[in-house]
Amino acid sequence: MGLIPVEPGEVATIVTSLEMTRRPRPAPMPESPLRLVRWERPGVDRYRALFRRVGGPWLWFSRLVMADDALTAILNDARVRVWAVVDRAGLEVGMLELDDRSAGACELSYVGLIPELAGQGHGRWLMAHALALAWGPGVTRVWVHTCTLDHPRALGVYRRSGFVAYQRTIETFADPRATGILPADAAPHYPLLDKRR
């Protein structure tokens, strides 16, 4: 067993892929003052603003660096469904994105709430809605991936929801804070490496 160094300016994370191959048993929908608002063909700027707000604290960056035309193609695909999570005041405080582009499978591409809502039960509400929407006609598999950069309870939430881990990988990439894609104070739980050492 050996350690593999991570270069300054790089990030390393362990990615766990999970799947569910049986529709969960019906259960009462958890209560929350939040609601889902479907976004039909959202513009890239609006989408990225919410993506950054929800995912920035966890170093989500993939959709921030994707070319506009590539992201537009995804968001305009009828098999990709996007919702904003909205609070009582109408503020967008989370997102849900489902990808049905693989026959018989639905990926929970992005599921998240702003960190200020953690620990209040809203995650259970969002996961219940995500699963209800994902298990559409003809779906035999729902899958998701999470990583060690996500909220520390994310993996447990997926497992309690009925997902089973089937693969683990290590991903390295240029730190989006070092490249200026995200602010330097994003993800304080994962410090930037000092390049001077």
N, C-alpha and C positions, 0 to 999 in steps of 0.2 A: 504494500500500500504506500502510495506516495502523494505528496502535495504538488499541485500544479500551480505555479505562480500566476497571478493575474496582474497584468501590466498596469501602471498608473494610467488613468484615462479610460480604463476598461471596467466593465461590470461583469460579474459571473453570478449565475443563479441556477438553482436546481428547478427544473420544470417537471411537474407531475401531470400526466394526462389521465383523465378519468372518464368512465362511460357508464351509461345506464342502458340496459338492453330490455328492460321490462317497464311498462308504464306504471308509475307509482299508484298505490291504492288511493281512492278518493279520500280526501280529508278536508275539514273546514278550512277555508281561506283565512290566514291570519289577518287581524285588523291593523290598519295603519291610516293615518290622515293623508298619506301620500297617494298619488294616482299616476297611472301610466298614460302618456299622451303619444299616440303613434305619429312618427315623422315619416311622411311619404316623400321620398326623394329629397332629403335635406341637402342644402348647399354645403360645400366643403368647409367654408368658414364657420358657419353655425355648428356643424358637426364637430369640427376640431376644437372649438371653444369649449363645448361640453366634455369632449374626450379629455382635454387638458385639465379641466376643472376636476373631473372625477378621477382620472388616472395619473395625473402629474405626481401626486404624493407617493405613488407606487412605481414611478418611472415608466409608465406606459408612454411609448413614443412612436410606435410603428406607424400609426395613421398620421402623425405629425410630419413625418419625413417622406411619406408616400407622395408620388407625383399627383397633382390635382386630377389629371385625366384618369389615372388608375383608380383613385379613390372615388371619383364620380361614377365610374363604371360599376364599382361595387355597390355604392349607395343607390344607384338607379336600377339595379338588378331586382326584379320582382321577387326573387328567392332570398333576398336579404331584407330582414325586417328590423327597424330601429324604433325604439321608444325613448322618450325622455321621462324620467321620474320627476314629478312636479309636486311641490309642497302646497300648503293651503294658500300661501301668498302668490302662487304662480311661479315661484322660482324653480329653475331646473337644478335638481340636487342629485341626480343619478342617471344612469343609462342602462338600457338593455338592448343588445343586438343579437339576433338569431340568424344563422346562415343555413339555409336549406338547399344549397347548391349541389350537394352530394345526394344521390338518390337513396331514399330510405333513412337518411341520417340528418340530424339537426345539431349544429354546433352552437353552444352558448359562447359566442365570440367575445362579447364584452358584457359583464354584469358588474355593476358597481354603484356605490353611493359615495357622496363626499364624506371625508373622515369624521366630520362633526356629527354625523348621524350614527356612528358606530355604537354598538352596545345598547340600542334602544328597541330592538326587535324588528326594525325595518328590513334588515337583510333576510329574515325568514319570510316576510311578506313578499319581497322582490323575488326570492327563489321560488316561492310557490307559484307566483305569476309566470315566471320564466318557464317552469316545467309545464304548467297548464298550456302555455302557448307553444312550447317546443313539440309536445306530443300531439302533432296534428295527424291527419289521415295519412297512412302509408309510412309513418315514421316507426322504425324498429330499433333505432339507436340514437341516444342523445349523448353528446360528449362535450367535454370542457377541459381546459388546462389552466393550471395555476402555477405560481412559482414562489420561491422564497422571498421575492421582493413584494409580493402582495400582502394584504392584511394578514397578520399572523393567525387569524381564525378562519381564513378562507378555505383552506384544505379541510378543516373539520366541518365546516358548513356543507361543503359538497358531499363529504362522506355521510353525514347525518341525513342528508337529503336522499341518499340511496345510490350515489355514484361509487364506483369501484375503480381503484387505481389500476392501470394496466401498463403504464410505461413511465420511466423516469429518465430525463436527459439533462445534460449540463449545457447551458447557453451562455456564450460570452458575446459582448457587443460594446461598442464605443459608448461611454457614459454620456447620456444625453445632456447632462449638466455641464460636462467638460466641453461639449461641442456647441453649447448655447441653445439647444433645442428646448431645454427646460431650465428654469432658474437654478442657481447654485444651491439654494436652500430647500429645494424639493427633496423628498425622501430622506429626512434627517436620520432615519433609522439605518440608513446605508451610507456611511460617510464617504465623501470623495477621498481618493488616495492623494497624498501629497507627492507631486511629481518631482520635488527636489531631492527626494531620498533615493 
